[in-house]
């Protein structure tokens, strides 16, 4: 059983819980995922099954897309609505909404587009000296965290989502590099406006080439007579890699881990390559060696 499954994660469970439920539904233990979602968040989780788990490294750096509901006016210790209020702007709701209506969001958001430095939140799974930050936070500890570069390729206010101008909630669409914390982004935007902010909802709408339209709910997966039927082919994980068709006489040698000499190819040293048969079936992921003018299979899949 091998393939890719796109799950629409519900709120209230962890990414680990999703993997456990998929394992039960498919009847296999060899299941992994390519990007954690916080328990309160929903949306796209790319699940890898069987041999596809070996291809996680080619998916976990994919761009992610989100719709975020941002509550302005105060911050919480977790950066979302599951935490405790830790700071308040001190404005009455009328004053706060007037402030937001007068805010030039295009100017504010422009400061967060492109490459920015972002400090991981204490309530995150990032490890510092072998300890997960959220474990330290729950123990009442606050440690220094090193800012990391992230890329925000798209950040816009959803104007038609402001159904109630008197609300202090605004909806944002975000496209960003892997490793970006949307909770931290919301907090930083709130601080830029001067009123504080936290997330009230977060929905991932896409991860790389996979989007929410391809996703299935866990309940729907469990209800299927043949849940394996919804798996996408394993090679969908690596269609972005250049393809090299292995000559028929080299297929068995490729399966055995032996390199194949190549000529007149537009590849650079160390580049990953899809190695397929004449039927375009995926045999292995190879690495091009400029010195040897060869492609060496690194991950053999059949």
Backbone bond lengths (Angstrom), bond angles and torsions (degrees), N, CA, C in turn:
res aa  C-N    CA-C-N  psi(-1)  N-CA   C-N-CA  omega(-1)  CA-C   N-CA-C  phi
1 X - - - 1.457 - - 1.527 109.25 -
2 X 1.325 115.95 111.34 1.452 120.65 -177.03 1.530 109.39 -137.49
3 X 1.322 115.74 143.47 1.460 118.55 176.42 1.513 112.90 157.69
4 X 1.309 114.51 -171.26 1.459 122.59 -176.90 1.521 108.46 -123.21
5 X 1.310 115.85 136.19 1.461 122.12 -179.36 1.520 108.55 -126.01
6 X 1.317 116.63 130.79 1.466 121.06 178.24 1.523 107.54 -104.04
7 X 1.317 115.64 113.91 1.464 121.78 -177.97 1.528 109.90 -103.68
8 X 1.327 115.99 139.62 1.464 122.04 170.75 1.528 106.40 -92.58
9 X 1.323 114.91 95.49 1.465 120.59 -175.20 1.532 110.63 -65.72
10 X 1.336 117.66 134.16 1.463 120.54 174.38 1.523 110.88 -84.31
11 X 1.310 116.52 163.98 1.462 121.01 175.04 1.531 109.30 -74.45
12 X 1.334 115.71 153.50 1.456 120.68 172.24 1.507 115.98 96.47
13 X 1.333 118.02 -3.90 1.463 119.65 176.74 1.525 108.78 -129.72
14 X 1.323 116.24 159.92 1.457 121.03 -179.55 1.528 110.43 -86.12
15 X 1.322 115.10 167.08 1.461 120.06 175.09 1.527 110.51 -63.21
16 X 1.334 116.12 -35.15 1.471 120.46 176.64 1.530 110.39 -62.16
17 X 1.337 116.65 -38.69 1.468 120.41 177.62 1.523 110.85 -62.02
18 X 1.344 116.42 -40.03 1.462 120.50 179.52 1.526 109.94 -60.99
19 X 1.325 116.66 -46.61 1.459 120.98 179.80 1.532 110.31 -59.83
20 X 1.327 116.78 -43.11 1.467 120.74 -179.49 1.528 111.05 -62.07
21 X 1.330 116.89 -41.15 1.475 120.26 -179.21 1.523 111.65 -70.43
22 X 1.336 117.08 -35.50 1.458 119.87 176.24 1.528 110.02 -66.17
23 X 1.324 116.65 -40.23 1.466 119.77 177.41 1.524 111.24 -57.04
24 X 1.336 115.41 -44.40 1.473 118.74 179.96 1.524 111.11 -66.76
25 X 1.319 117.17 -41.51 1.466 121.01 -177.16 1.525 111.66 -65.98
26 X 1.347 116.33 -37.44 1.463 120.00 -177.76 1.520 112.98 -92.31
27 X 1.332 116.54 -14.59 1.453 119.98 -179.43 1.512 113.58 71.50
28 X 1.331 116.80 34.33 1.457 120.99 178.62 1.520 110.09 -142.50
29 X 1.336 116.67 148.35 1.462 120.67 -179.76 1.521 112.66 -91.11
30 X 1.325 116.43 -17.90 1.464 120.02 -173.74 1.532 110.48 -84.60
31 X 1.327 114.76 78.47 1.469 122.03 -176.93 1.524 108.50 -137.03
32 X 1.325 116.97 137.03 1.459 121.86 176.17 1.516 110.26 -144.42
33 X 1.329 116.39 177.00 1.474 119.59 178.08 1.520 109.72 -134.88
34 X 1.328 116.75 167.38 1.464 120.77 -172.97 1.525 113.55 -116.63
35 X 1.305 118.35 14.78 1.459 118.98 179.42 1.513 111.37 178.27
36 X 1.334 116.64 116.15 1.457 122.05 -176.44 1.526 111.48 -70.71
37 X 1.316 115.69 141.78 1.463 122.94 170.09 1.523 108.37 -117.26
38 X 1.334 116.81 137.63 1.458 120.85 176.76 1.525 110.43 -59.85
39 X 1.327 118.23 153.60 1.464 120.36 -179.83 1.532 114.12 -54.31
40 X 1.345 118.54 -37.84 1.468 119.85 -177.52 1.527 112.38 -76.68
41 X 1.353 117.79 -14.56 1.460 122.20 -175.68 1.531 111.11 -85.32
42 X 1.326 115.37 159.57 1.461 121.88 179.16 1.527 109.25 -129.44
43 X 1.331 114.95 172.48 1.457 119.15 170.69 1.505 115.33 110.24
44 X 1.325 114.84 -157.24 1.463 123.67 -167.40 1.525 112.96 -62.71
45 X 1.321 114.80 121.50 1.462 122.70 166.23 1.518 107.82 -124.60
46 X 1.322 115.86 123.17 1.460 120.82 178.64 1.529 108.07 -88.10
47 X 1.326 115.23 114.50 1.456 122.15 -177.43 1.529 109.26 -104.98
48 X 1.321 116.33 131.36 1.457 121.66 179.35 1.524 109.43 -107.04
49 X 1.319 115.88 135.63 1.462 121.65 -174.80 1.523 109.91 -124.09
50 X 1.343 115.98 136.74 1.457 120.96 176.48 1.516 112.09 65.59
51 X 1.336 115.96 -132.68 1.461 120.36 -177.86 1.522 112.43 -64.01
52 X 1.323 117.34 -20.82 1.470 120.34 179.45 1.521 111.65 -62.68
53 X 1.342 117.76 -23.43 1.465 119.70 179.25 1.531 111.00 -61.41
54 X 1.310 117.51 -22.88 1.459 120.94 -179.75 1.518 111.95 -75.48
55 X 1.334 116.96 -7.63 1.461 121.05 -177.31 1.525 112.39 -105.06
56 X 1.327 116.78 10.99 1.471 120.49 -176.59 1.521 112.19 -56.76
57 X 1.336 117.22 -35.55 1.466 120.61 -176.58 1.516 112.63 -63.10
58 X 1.333 117.76 -19.43 1.456 120.63 -179.27 1.531 112.31 -92.34
59 X 1.333 116.69 -0.54 1.458 120.93 -178.28 1.520 113.96 -122.81
60 X 1.343 118.25 -24.84 1.458 119.31 -171.41 1.528 113.99 -72.60
61 X 1.347 117.22 -9.71 1.466 119.94 177.68 1.530 111.83 -100.99
62 X 1.322 116.97 8.07 1.465 121.08 -177.92 1.529 112.10 -64.45
63 X 1.326 115.28 151.57 1.464 121.47 173.23 1.528 109.53 -63.46
64 X 1.324 116.20 140.23 1.463 122.16 177.77 1.528 109.07 -113.05
65 X 1.335 116.33 147.88 1.469 121.84 177.16 1.524 109.64 -124.18
66 X 1.338 115.60 141.58 1.461 121.00 -174.21 1.523 111.71 -139.78
67 X 1.322 114.49 156.73 1.466 122.67 161.06 1.521 105.65 -114.59
68 X 1.329 116.12 123.13 1.462 121.19 -175.74 1.517 110.34 -118.93
69 X 1.330 116.42 131.60 1.458 122.18 172.10 1.524 107.77 -96.43
70 X 1.333 116.18 117.05 1.457 121.76 -174.98 1.529 109.71 -110.65
71 X 1.327 115.41 121.00 1.471 122.24 175.88 1.525 108.28 -93.16
72 X 1.314 116.23 116.47 1.459 120.70 178.16 1.531 110.29 -91.48
73 X 1.319 115.70 154.29 1.456 120.24 175.82 1.509 114.22 123.72
74 X 1.349 116.80 -30.77 1.464 119.07 176.79 1.523 110.28 -160.17
75 X 1.337 115.31 161.39 1.450 122.56 177.37 1.527 109.76 -107.08
76 X 1.340 114.99 160.09 1.466 120.57 173.96 1.520 108.51 -123.16
77 X 1.324 116.56 164.76 1.464 119.07 -177.06 1.525 112.62 -70.72
78 X 1.340 117.88 -19.04 1.464 121.13 178.19 1.519 112.81 -100.65
79 X 1.329 117.13 -12.26 1.458 120.61 -176.82 1.513 113.22 84.85
80 X 1.345 117.03 1.64 1.459 121.11 177.99 1.527 109.56 -139.62
81 X 1.325 116.17 -176.16 1.461 119.77 -173.54 1.522 113.94 -80.64
82 X 1.335 117.75 5.74 1.457 120.12 175.12 1.530 111.61 -90.12
83 X 1.339 116.41 -8.72 1.452 120.16 -174.49 1.516 114.08 -98.59
84 X 1.319 114.66 -178.14 1.462 122.26 179.50 1.520 110.17 -94.02
85 X 1.335 115.88 142.34 1.454 120.57 178.11 1.533 109.23 -65.03
86 X 1.337 115.73 128.49 1.465 119.07 -178.55 1.522 113.10 -120.01
87 X 1.325 117.26 -14.13 1.464 119.87 177.00 1.514 108.71 -155.53
88 X 1.324 115.76 151.84 1.463 121.43 -175.91 1.516 108.14 -139.41
89 X 1.318 116.36 140.18 1.465 119.18 -177.86 1.530 112.19 -73.41
90 X 1.344 117.21 -15.20 1.463 120.45 177.36 1.511 114.81 80.92
91 X 1.326 117.99 8.26 1.464 121.22 179.88 1.525 110.93 -95.12
92 X 1.328 115.82 143.29 1.469 119.48 170.84 1.520 107.98 -68.61
93 X 1.345 116.63 158.92 1.462 120.41 -175.28 1.521 111.44 -57.55
94 X 1.343 117.22 -36.67 1.465 119.97 179.05 1.524 110.55 -65.09
95 X 1.329 115.82 -41.09 1.459 119.97 179.77 1.531 110.76 -69.06
96 X 1.316 116.14 -38.65 1.459 121.00 -178.63 1.523 110.77 -65.97
97 X 1.316 117.17 -47.46 1.462 119.62 -178.78 1.521 111.03 -66.15
98 X 1.340 117.14 -35.65 1.467 120.17 176.51 1.528 109.84 -63.86
99 X 1.334 116.29 -40.14 1.459 120.95 178.19 1.523 110.40 -61.74
100 X 1.324 116.78 -43.16 1.460 120.46 -179.85 1.522 111.49 -67.29
101 X 1.339 116.95 -39.08 1.461 120.19 179.04 1.522 111.46 -65.24
102 X 1.307 116.44 -29.59 1.468 120.95 -179.78 1.528 112.80 -87.49
103 X 1.341 116.33 -7.21 1.468 120.25 -177.12 1.529 111.18 -76.58
104 X 1.301 115.94 133.06 1.462 121.47 173.83 1.530 106.99 -83.75
105 X 1.326 116.00 89.06 1.456 120.10 -175.43 1.529 112.30 -64.19
106 X 1.322 117.71 -32.07 1.457 119.07 178.24 1.533 110.92 -61.04
107 X 1.324 115.91 -41.54 1.463 120.24 178.75 1.527 110.11 -66.13
108 X 1.334 116.08 -45.07 1.464 120.19 -178.71 1.531 110.75 -63.58
109 X 1.318 116.06 -49.29 1.467 119.41 -175.31 1.525 111.86 -67.86
110 X 1.333 117.42 -28.91 1.464 120.07 179.86 1.529 111.44 -60.48
111 X 1.322 117.32 -24.97 1.463 121.23 179.84 1.525 112.33 -72.98
112 X 1.335 116.28 -14.22 1.462 119.97 -176.62 1.524 112.40 -112.14
113 X 1.329 117.69 5.77 1.458 120.39 176.97 1.520 109.84 -90.02
114 X 1.335 115.50 152.35 1.453 120.04 -178.13 1.520 110.90 87.90
115 X 1.314 116.86 -157.85 1.464 120.49 179.00 1.519 109.60 -83.00
116 X 1.318 115.92 126.90 1.451 121.88 178.49 1.525 108.96 -132.76
117 X 1.314 115.88 164.35 1.462 120.63 174.55 1.528 108.12 -98.32
118 X 1.319 115.65 134.17 1.464 119.95 -176.51 1.527 109.56 -134.05
119 X 1.322 115.99 132.08 1.463 121.56 177.96 1.524 109.95 -90.86
120 X 1.329 118.18 123.11 1.467 120.14 -179.73 1.530 110.64 -58.58
121 X 1.332 118.13 140.91 1.464 120.73 178.53 1.521 111.57 -72.44
122 X 1.333 116.56 155.83 1.454 119.75 177.39 1.523 111.11 -62.13
123 X 1.318 116.88 -37.19 1.464 119.12 178.36 1.532 108.49 -87.85
124 X 1.335 115.26 77.34 1.457 122.08 176.93 1.517 108.07 -150.32
125 X 1.331 115.52 165.82 1.464 120.59 -177.59 1.524 112.27 -86.84
126 X 1.322 117.16 0.38 1.456 120.37 179.04 1.527 109.51 -61.90
127 X 1.331 115.50 139.94 1.460 119.66 -176.97 1.528 111.67 -98.75
128 X 1.321 115.53 139.91 1.455 123.56 172.78 1.523 106.92 -126.58
129 X 1.331 115.86 117.63 1.465 122.02 -176.84 1.532 111.54 51.94
130 X 1.330 115.07 43.30 1.453 120.87 174.39 1.515 116.22 83.21
131 X 1.336 116.97 -3.60 1.466 121.07 -179.43 1.521 110.35 -111.00
132 X 1.332 116.62 136.20 1.452 120.16 174.81 1.527 109.08 -69.82
133 X 1.338 115.33 138.02 1.457 119.51 -175.94 1.528 112.03 -59.21
134 X 1.336 117.48 -39.18 1.464 118.03 -177.64 1.529 111.76 -66.36
135 X 1.353 116.40 -27.96 1.465 119.00 176.16 1.525 110.26 -67.93
136 X 1.325 116.66 -39.94 1.463 120.78 177.27 1.518 110.60 -66.95
137 X 1.347 116.25 -40.72 1.463 120.68 -179.42 1.525 110.75 -62.48
138 X 1.324 116.85 -42.14 1.470 120.58 179.93 1.520 111.66 -67.54
139 X 1.332 115.57 -22.21 1.466 119.80 176.98 1.526 111.31 -88.37
140 X 1.337 115.61 5.42 1.462 120.01 177.87 1.509 114.60 82.15
141 X 1.338 117.13 15.61 1.456 120.74 -178.55 1.521 110.51 -102.55
142 X 1.324 115.31 144.82 1.460 121.99 175.80 1.521 107.20 -126.57
143 X 1.318 117.34 118.43 1.464 120.93 -175.92 1.522 109.89 -115.09
144 X 1.318 114.92 157.27 1.465 120.04 176.86 1.526 108.87 -67.55
145 X 1.331 115.16 136.27 1.466 120.63 177.37 1.518 108.71 -122.16
146 X 1.304 115.02 138.77 1.455 120.67 -179.69 1.523 110.20 -81.44
147 X 1.342 118.11 127.35 1.471 119.78 176.47 1.532 110.64 -62.54
148 X 1.325 115.51 144.20 1.457 121.25 178.89 1.527 110.50 -120.21
149 X 1.321 118.13 147.08 1.470 119.57 175.98 1.523 110.64 -75.31
150 X 1.314 117.09 132.96 1.462 123.19 173.88 1.524 107.37 -132.92
151 X 1.309 116.42 162.59 1.464 120.72 -178.87 1.522 109.79 -120.65
152 X 1.327 115.79 123.24 1.463 122.09 174.68 1.524 106.56 -103.58
153 X 1.321 117.20 102.42 1.464 120.54 -176.03 1.522 112.86 -86.25
154 X 1.326 116.77 -18.00 1.466 120.94 178.35 1.516 108.12 -149.84
155 X 1.332 116.42 132.15 1.464 121.09 177.15 1.522 108.04 -153.88
156 X 1.318 115.97 110.68 1.457 120.23 -175.71 1.525 111.50 -139.82
157 X 1.322 115.29 148.96 1.455 121.99 171.97 1.513 108.19 -82.25
158 X 1.332 117.17 133.66 1.465 121.55 177.80 1.521 107.20 -88.28
159 X 1.320 116.69 94.04 1.468 120.77 -173.61 1.530 112.45 -63.53
160 X 1.351 116.39 -39.92 1.470 117.61 -176.49 1.516 112.66 -73.93
161 X 1.339 116.90 -1.86 1.471 120.11 177.90 1.527 111.97 -91.31
162 X 1.346 117.02 -5.32 1.467 119.77 -179.45 1.533 107.53 -85.46
163 X 1.313 115.29 80.16 1.468 120.05 -177.16 1.522 111.42 -74.86
164 X 1.319 116.08 -28.92 1.461 120.61 -179.29 1.523 109.13 -125.17
165 X 1.332 118.25 102.83 1.463 120.67 -178.43 1.526 113.15 -59.62
166 X 1.335 117.21 -19.02 1.460 119.95 -179.98 1.525 112.24 -85.06
167 X 1.324 116.61 0.34 1.457 120.41 178.29 1.523 109.81 -84.61
168 X 1.337 116.05 147.57 1.466 120.81 176.91 1.523 111.13 -95.86
169 X 1.334 116.66 14.28 1.462 121.08 178.21 1.524 109.15 -102.38
170 X 1.317 115.57 134.91 1.456 121.64 175.08 1.523 108.60 -127.26
171 X 1.331 115.90 148.26 1.457 122.17 -179.29 1.524 109.68 -103.33
172 X 1.324 115.83 133.53 1.452 121.62 179.56 1.522 110.00 -123.73
173 X 1.326 116.21 142.91 1.460 120.45 169.23 1.526 107.34 -104.90
174 X 1.338 115.06 136.52 1.465 120.62 -173.75 1.524 109.31 -135.38
175 X 1.318 115.79 135.87 1.462 122.08 166.93 1.521 106.45 -123.80
176 X 1.314 116.96 129.76 1.467 119.07 -170.59 1.522 111.22 -151.78
177 X 1.318 114.16 166.15 1.458 120.28 177.25 1.518 110.15 -73.12
178 X 1.323 115.44 158.46 1.462 120.59 174.42 1.519 108.96 -58.78
179 X 1.333 115.74 144.46 1.452 120.35 -179.86 1.512 114.48 91.16
180 X 1.332 116.85 -0.28 1.469 120.64 176.91 1.521 109.34 -80.84
181 X 1.336 116.64 134.98 1.466 121.43 176.53 1.517 108.75 -100.48
182 X 1.334 115.81 112.28 1.462 119.88 -178.25 1.531 110.49 -69.45
183 X 1.336 117.25 -30.39 1.467 120.11 175.70 1.527 110.66 -60.64
184 X 1.322 115.51 -43.71 1.461 119.66 178.85 1.519 110.82 -66.96
185 X 1.324 117.02 -39.32 1.467 121.01 177.16 1.521 110.42 -59.15
186 X 1.336 117.34 -44.96 1.464 121.02 178.96 1.526 111.17 -61.98
187 X 1.325 116.45 -43.38 1.465 120.30 178.60 1.524 111.09 -61.23
188 X 1.329 116.43 -44.05 1.460 120.22 -177.51 1.533 111.28 -66.38
189 X 1.330 116.55 -36.78 1.465 119.93 176.77 1.529 109.76 -65.31
190 X 1.337 116.15 -43.31 1.464 120.19 177.83 1.518 112.49 -60.19
191 X 1.322 116.37 -39.00 1.465 120.15 179.10 1.524 111.12 -69.91
192 X 1.330 116.31 -35.69 1.463 119.83 177.76 1.523 111.11 -62.91
193 X 1.343 116.24 -38.68 1.477 120.46 177.77 1.521 110.39 -76.02
194 X 1.342 116.28 -26.65 1.454 120.56 177.64 1.514 114.81 95.07
195 X 1.353 116.36 18.82 1.464 118.56 -177.51 1.534 112.52 -126.16
196 X 1.336 117.33 -4.17 1.458 119.68 -177.26 1.525 111.51 76.73
197 X 1.333 116.39 160.34 1.469 119.90 179.63 1.522 110.26 -166.72
198 X 1.317 115.14 161.41 1.466 122.32 171.81 1.517 108.15 -153.74
199 X 1.313 116.99 166.62 1.465 121.35 179.64 1.525 111.00 -85.29
200 X 1.322 115.99 138.17 1.466 120.09 171.08 1.526 111.36 -106.58
201 X 1.327 116.77 -18.76 1.467 120.93 175.99 1.520 108.19 -159.53
202 X 1.334 115.14 150.32 1.461 120.77 177.79 1.519 107.96 -146.22
203 X 1.323 115.33 126.95 1.463 120.06 179.43 1.518 108.93 -129.16
204 X 1.337 115.52 121.00 1.466 120.05 175.68 1.523 108.36 -82.56
205 X 1.311 116.21 121.70 1.464 120.65 -176.66 1.520 112.87 -100.51
206 X 1.339 117.32 -15.29 1.463 119.95 178.38 1.520 109.89 -160.55
207 X 1.331 114.44 149.91 1.462 122.23 172.50 1.517 106.18 -137.25
208 X 1.349 115.79 105.45 1.450 119.34 -174.55 1.516 110.93 61.87
209 X 1.310 117.79 -129.21 1.462 122.73 -177.73 1.526 112.98 -81.97
210 X 1.323 117.43 -8.10 1.458 121.40 -175.57 1.530 109.94 -97.22
211 X 1.338 116.69 134.16 1.463 120.05 -177.20 1.511 112.24 -129.67
212 X 1.322 114.93 174.02 1.462 121.47 -172.48 1.525 112.73 -63.62
213 X 1.341 117.96 -24.69 1.463 120.56 179.28 1.528 112.05 -66.79
214 X 1.320 116.35 -20.89 1.468 120.73 179.66 1.527 112.24 -91.78
215 X 1.326 116.50 -5.03 1.466 120.90 -170.56 1.524 112.33 -83.27
216 X 1.330 114.61 153.12 1.456 122.22 176.80 1.522 108.53 -125.56
217 X 1.322 116.35 144.16 1.457 121.11 177.08 1.528 110.23 -75.42
218 X 1.322 116.09 152.45 1.458 119.87 179.01 1.525 111.62 -59.67
219 X 1.336 116.15 -39.08 1.472 118.97 179.71 1.523 110.79 -64.30
220 X 1.329 116.42 -37.97 1.466 120.21 178.43 1.527 110.30 -66.53
221 X 1.320 116.36 -39.62 1.463 120.09 179.15 1.523 110.66 -62.13
222 X 1.335 116.52 -44.77 1.469 120.18 -179.39 1.521 111.83 -64.81
223 X 1.333 116.87 -29.06 1.460 120.33 -175.81 1.526 113.11 -81.96
224 X 1.319 117.98 -11.14 1.457 120.84 -177.43 1.528 111.38 -72.98
225 X 1.336 116.17 138.95 1.459 120.75 174.71 1.523 110.51 -67.98
226 X 1.325 115.51 -34.59 1.459 120.84 -179.46 1.525 108.73 -130.69
227 X 1.340 118.43 79.77 1.464 120.83 -176.76 1.525 113.42 -62.23
228 X 1.322 116.74 -22.26 1.468 119.47 179.11 1.522 110.55 -64.82
229 X 1.320 116.87 -24.12 1.471 121.02 -176.20 1.521 112.90 -64.29
230 X 1.329 118.22 -19.70 1.476 120.02 -177.77 1.532 112.26 -92.90
231 X 1.333 117.66 0.86 1.454 120.03 177.98 1.527 110.43 -71.38
232 X 1.321 116.08 135.13 1.456 121.27 172.59 1.528 109.19 -81.83
233 X 1.338 117.37 153.09 1.469 119.47 -179.51 1.522 112.09 -58.97
234 X 1.301 116.84 147.58 1.457 123.17 -176.80 1.521 111.99 -59.37
235 X 1.352 117.12 -33.94 1.458 119.00 -176.11 1.531 113.09 -72.37
236 X 1.357 117.65 -8.98 1.464 120.33 175.08 1.526 111.40 -63.00
237 X 1.328 116.58 -18.75 1.466 119.82 -179.65 1.519 112.85 -75.13
238 X 1.336 117.05 -18.98 1.468 119.13 -171.54 1.524 113.16 -132.15
239 X 1.322 118.02 22.84 1.462 120.04 179.83 1.528 112.11 -65.44
240 X 1.333 117.14 -17.03 1.466 120.19 178.54 1.525 112.37 -78.53
241 X 1.336 117.84 -10.48 1.457 120.91 178.75 1.530 110.43 -85.45
242 X 1.340 116.25 147.82 1.461 120.48 175.38 1.523 109.65 -60.26
243 X 1.328 115.81 146.14 1.460 120.74 -176.97 1.521 111.15 -104.28
244 X 1.321 115.21 136.67 1.461 121.74 172.69 1.523 107.98 -124.21
245 X 1.342 115.75 122.76 1.465 120.13 178.76 1.520 109.35 -85.40
246 X 1.307 115.51 117.08 1.464 121.35 -178.51 1.532 109.07 -75.25
247 X 1.321 117.74 126.34 1.473 119.17 176.25 1.527 110.58 -56.25
248 X 1.316 115.61 146.19 1.465 120.07 -175.96 1.525 112.34 -52.90
249 X 1.334 116.35 -38.97 1.456 119.23 -176.91 1.530 113.15 -73.23
250 X 1.357 116.86 -9.38 1.462 120.70 179.99 1.530 112.61 -106.09
251 X 1.314 117.59 -1.93 1.469 120.08 -175.86 1.528 111.48 -61.38
252 X 1.317 118.03 -51.20 1.464 120.44 -178.57 1.527 111.05 -63.66
253 X 1.332 116.70 -37.74 1.459 119.89 178.37 1.524 110.86 -66.25
254 X 1.339 116.73 -36.47 1.467 120.77 177.10 1.523 110.04 -64.41
255 X 1.326 116.63 -42.53 1.462 120.69 176.90 1.525 110.84 -60.52
256 X 1.308 116.12 -29.54 1.459 120.75 179.35 1.513 113.34 -85.83
257 X 1.331 116.83 2.02 1.455 120.57 175.63 1.512 115.51 91.01
258 X 1.333 117.90 9.98 1.460 120.74 -178.58 1.524 111.53 -87.73
259 X 1.314 115.73 145.60 1.467 121.77 -178.74 1.524 111.05 -75.75
260 X 1.347 113.96 159.38 1.462 120.89 175.71 1.523 108.84 -124.50
261 X 1.332 116.92 128.80 1.457 121.17 178.10 1.525 109.20 -70.59
262 X 1.332 116.32 141.58 1.470 121.24 -179.57 1.525 108.27 -136.03
263 X 1.329 115.17 153.10 1.454 120.59 179.88 1.529 109.47 -137.10
264 X 1.324 115.17 152.70 1.466 121.16 176.64 1.528 112.04 54.23
265 X 1.329 116.26 48.82 1.462 120.80 177.52 1.525 109.43 -114.47
266 X 1.315 116.66 145.89 1.455 121.73 179.71 1.526 109.09 -94.74
267 X 1.338 115.64 73.04 1.456 122.48 -178.09 1.520 109.12 -131.19
268 X 1.334 116.73 156.16 1.457 120.32 175.45 1.528 109.91 -113.48
269 X 1.304 115.76 159.44 1.459 120.78 -175.84 1.528 111.02 -58.71
270 X 1.331 116.11 130.57 1.457 121.32 179.46 1.517 114.48 85.98
271 X 1.324 117.87 0.42 1.468 120.63 -178.32 1.525 110.92 -72.78
272 X 1.351 115.20 136.90 1.461 120.78 175.90 1.527 109.67 -78.71
273 X 1.328 115.13 143.46 1.463 121.44 -175.59 1.529 109.65 -137.71
274 X 1.334 116.23 138.99 1.470 120.36 170.57 1.517 108.48 -76.43
275 X 1.293 117.26 123.75 1.456 121.77 176.30 1.525 107.82 -104.52
276 X 1.325 116.28 113.97 1.462 120.56 -175.97 1.519 110.59 -121.52
277 X 1.343 114.60 165.08 1.451 120.01 172.34 1.515 109.79 -84.73
278 X 1.316 116.86 -179.08 1.468 121.00 179.26 1.521 111.70 -64.09
279 X 1.342 115.91 -22.30 1.469 119.82 177.30 1.520 111.65 -86.79
280 X 1.354 117.09 6.95 1.459 125.87 -179.58 1.521 113.29 70.00
281 X 1.331 117.07 8.48 1.455 120.00 175.09 1.528 110.65 -70.11
282 X 1.326 116.48 139.62 1.457 121.34 -175.57 1.530 110.45 -74.05
283 X 1.331 115.29 124.91 1.453 121.15 177.75 1.519 110.93 -101.43
284 X 1.325 115.56 -46.22 1.463 120.08 -175.34 1.523 110.33 -161.31
285 X 1.324 115.03 165.56 1.455 122.12 167.23 1.522 106.08 -104.16
286 X 1.317 115.63 122.04 1.452 119.96 -177.55 1.517 112.45 -111.44
287 X 1.319 115.17 168.95 1.466 122.51 177.88 1.521 108.45 -124.48
288 X 1.329 115.72 130.01 1.458 120.13 -178.89 1.521 110.65 -79.96
289 X 1.323 116.07 132.13 1.465 123.17 177.71 1.527 107.74 -110.00
290 X 1.315 115.67 108.32 1.463 120.90 -176.77 1.526 111.43 -63.81
291 X 1.320 117.19 -39.37 1.465 121.05 -178.04 1.522 111.28 -64.69
292 X 1.322 116.37 -44.53 1.462 121.15 -177.15 1.529 112.73 -88.25
293 X 1.358 115.96 -8.26 1.466 120.10 -175.34 1.533 110.51 51.96
294 X 1.318 113.60 51.37 1.461 118.38 -176.40 1.520 110.20 -146.01
295 X 1.329 115.14 162.91 1.467 121.83 174.47 1.525 107.13 -114.94
296 X 1.315 114.64 121.81 1.458 120.62 -178.75 1.526 109.70 -104.15
297 X 1.336 118.40 123.63 1.471 120.00 178.14 1.524 110.37 -64.10
298 X 1.324 115.81 126.81 1.451 120.72 178.30 1.528 111.88 -102.79
299 X 1.333 116.03 -39.79 1.468 121.60 177.96 1.521 107.74 -124.89
300 X 1.322 117.14 105.85 1.469 121.50 178.67 1.518 108.14 -88.94
301 X 1.333 116.14 130.03 1.467 120.69 -171.40 1.523 113.51 -111.49
302 X 1.316 118.94 -5.48 1.463 119.94 176.05 1.527 109.43 -136.03
